[in-house]
């Protein structure tokens, strides 16, 4: 629990920048929070949330869409050592000796705090609560336990996620290499992308929004996204995701605009997705190779597959999702 506290403190104490010109009032945010709520939709005991929209039929359709047989990893590299956007550095201790005998065993022990802004991970529904409530009305005290959350943990996703993935490549849409820090991805952007590609995001989809983080890092180097800002989805897009029945949202940073467009609210999309809709999130994905392959294939949809580690009572998991064309 100490590391979860560290994450929340980092969110609340990040160096503030000026709010975006199109700021959102707390009242408007709360209206969206009520509008997109799925509490009780799949029953009082539900712990899957929007993953309920991924039916066997959706999985079969997505699997049948594979044509080229090309598989793309959507994980950023896991490099041991300091990272400006990590809550704690990835540490790997290597074990074993070369003894020259019949068999020599080698291993390693990994210490990874995957939440934060550095490493590709999945946020389970137990990761965020609002006003004392987790998704589906579960009290937040069920998550604030020394042995991890009693409800809504990542172990509920042990069977994996197999569905259609959709890449919304916003820099491609705008003919730029990457979005600038603090630039919002808006409802208008998504609708313009749908019009240009002819793809309509829909029920059971995993929607991935590329801001071009990897391209910007390649040109300018890493930057502290909390202090220097980052592009991300405007919280209003939650209304479209809810309306269309989208299963999951992912991005190449943390699915937030920094600084937040909602005053005194450091994580509006996390609250709307996790606490209200019951929609798990993928943070810090590696989307550059996917974007290049999508352009080569002239296709922005693909089979999306991921199987998070089913750690009992965990708030998420480091992941290596796959996009298969």
N, C-alpha and C positions, 0 to 999 in steps of 0.2 A: 504493500500500500504506500510505502514511502516514495516509490518512483511515480506512482499516480499523482501524489501530492506535488511532486516536483514538476510534472507536466502541467498541472493546473496553475501552479504559481508562475511558470514560464509564460503561460498564456496571458495571465492577468497583469504581469509586470513588464511585458515587452515594451521597449521604448516606443511611445506613441508618435505617429506622424499625423499630419493634418488629415481630417476625414475627407473622403472623396466628395466632390461637389454634389453628387446625387446621393446625399445621405438619407437614411431610412429612419423614421421615428420608431421609438419603442412600441407605440400603439400599432403602427402598421406591421411591425414584426409579430406582435402577439396575434394580430388578425390572421396573418399567414400561418402561424403556429396552430391556431384553431382550425383553419381551413384545410390543412393537409393531414390532420390527425387521423391515424388508423387504429386508435385504441378501441379494442373490442371487435374490430372488423372480422378477425379470424378466430374469435372466441376469447374468453376471459383468461385462458391458460396459455395463449399463444406466445411462443418465444422465437418465431421465425420472421415475423413482420413481413416485409415486402418480398422476401424469398418465397412466400406462398404463391407468388405469381409465376414462378418457374415450374410449370407443370411438366409431366412426362412428355406431353405433346410438344411443348416449347423446346425441350431438350432434344427430342428426335428431329425436329425441324432444323435446329441449329447444327446438329451433327450431319445431317444430310446436305448442308450447304457447303461442306468442304470440297474443294475442287482441285487445288494445286498441291495439297499436302504439305504446305510450308508452315512451320511452327515458329512463332516469335515469342521470346521471353519478354515479359513486361516488368521485370524487376530491375531496379537500379543496382549497380555493383555494390556488394557488401565488402567494403575495404576496411580492415582493422585500423584503428588509430583515431585521432581527433577529427571531428567534422563540425564546422561552424553551426550546422543546423541540427545536430544531434543533442538529445538530452544528456547522453553520456556516450563516451567513445566505445565503439565495438572492440571487444577484447577477445582474443583467441589464444589459448594456451595449448601448445602442441606437446604431445607426449609420445613416448616410445624410444627405443634404442635399436641401432643397427648392430645386432649381436653376431651376425654371420652364421647363425645356426639354421636349423630346418625351417623355422618360421619366425619372423620378426613382426610384431604388431605395432601399428602407429595409430594415434588418435588425436583428438583435440577436445577441448572444453570451451564453449562459446558463451560469452556474457553479452547479451544484446538487449538494450532498451529500445524496442522497435517504435514505440509511439514517439511523436515529434515530427520533424521536418526533413529528416535525412534518409530514412530507410523505408523501403516499400513494405506496406503492411495493411492489414484489414482491421477496421474498427468494428468490434462486435457491439451489439445493442446495449451491453452493460457498461460501455465506455463513458456515456454521458447521461446525466439526469438534469431535469429542470424543475425548479420550485418543489424539490423533494420527491419528484416522480421520475421513474424510468419509463421507457416505452411500455404501453399497455397498462399503465397505472401502477406498476410494481413500485413499492416504496424504495427510495434510493438506499435505505439502510441495508437492503439485500445485496447491494454492491459494495458497500463500505465495510467489508469484513476482512479480518486478517488472513483468512484462507480463500479470499477471492469471492466474486459474485455468486450468490446462490441461484440466481435466475439470469437468463439472457446472455450467458457466456458463449464463447466461441465453439464449445463442444457441440452446440446445437447444429453446427454446420459440418459435422464430421462426414456426411455423405458427399460433400463437395458441391460445386456450382458448375453446371453445364448448361449454357444458354447462348443466345446471340449476343455478341458484343458489337457496339457501335462506337466508332471513333469520330468525335466532333473535333475536327482539326481547325481551330480558330485562326492561327497564323496563316494556314493555307487559304482559308476563306478570305482573309484580309490582305493576302499577298505580301506578307511580312515574314521575316525569319522567326520572330518571337514577339509575344506581347510584352509591353513595358510593365515594370512593377506598378502595382495598384490598379491596373486596368481591369475593368469588370467584363466578364462574359455574361451577356444579357439574354433575355428572352428573344429580343430582336435578332441577336447573333444566331441563336439556335434555329429560329424560323428561317433566317436567310440561308443557313447551311442546309436545312431540309429542302428548301426550294432549289438550291443549286445542285444538290446531289440526287434529288428525287427519293431520298430515304426518309421515312417517317419513323421516329423512335416510338416504341410501343411496349405493350405489356410483356413483362418478363425479361426485358433487355437489361444488359449491363452497359451503361452509358459512360464513356471515357472522354473527358474534356482535356485536350492538349492546349497548353498555353505557350509551349516552346521553351520550358525551363532548361531542358538539356541542351538545346541549341544556344541559348543565352550563356549557359555555363561554359560551353565549348569556346565561345567567342570572348567572354569577359571574365570567366572564372566564377567560382562559387561566391555567393553573397548570403548574408544573414537575412533570411526572408522576413523574420519578425521585425527587424529594425529598419531594413531598407525597403520593405514592401514587396508584394508579389501579386501577380494577376491571379484571378480565380473566379469562380461562378458567383454571380450576384444572387443573394438569397431568394429573390423572386422566382428564380427558375424552379424552386421546389414546387411551386403551384403547377407547373407543366409536368414535372416528373410524377406528381401525385395523380394528375388528371389522366396521364397516359398509362399508369400502372407499371412504371419502371421498377425493376428489381433492385438495382444497385447503381451507385454513382462512384466514379473514380476520377483521379486527376494526377497530373505530374507534380503538383505540390500538395497542399493539404486541404483542398476543396474549400478554401476560404480566400477572401481578398484581405490583404494586409496593407494598410490599416483597415479595420472593419468599417463597413459602411453604416453599421448600426452602433450608435453611441453606447458606450459602456457594455458592449456585448462582443467579446473577443471571438466567439465561435457561432455565429448565427446559422450557418449551413449545417454544422454538426448538431445543433439543437433541433433544427427542422427535420433533418434526415433521421438521426438516431433516436431522439427522444419523442418526436411527434409522429413521423411516418413509420418508424421501425425499419428504416432503410440502412443496412450496413454500408460502410464507406471503404474505398481503397485510397490510401494516401501515398504520395511520393512514388508513383509508378514511373517506369522508364518507357516513354512513348515515342522516342525519336525513331527507332528502328521500325516500329509499327507504322508510323506516319509515312516513312519511305516506301515500305512494302505496300501500303494501301494505295499510294499513288502509282506504283508499278502495276499493281493489279487492277487499278481504276475501280476500286471497291472499298467501301468504308465499313462494311459489315463482315463478320467472321465468327467462327466458333470460339467461344470464350470458356476456358476451363481453369478452375483453381480448386485446390483441396487444402484448406488451412489446417495447421496442426490442431488436433482436437484436445488441447490441454484443458483439463478439467478446471472450471471456475476461472477462466482467463478472459480478459477484456479485449482480446484480439489475437493476432498472429502475424509474424513476418510471413510474407508470401512471395511466390514466384509464379504469377498467373501466366497463362499461355493464350496467344491468339493464333488460331489455325485457319489458314485460307484454303 
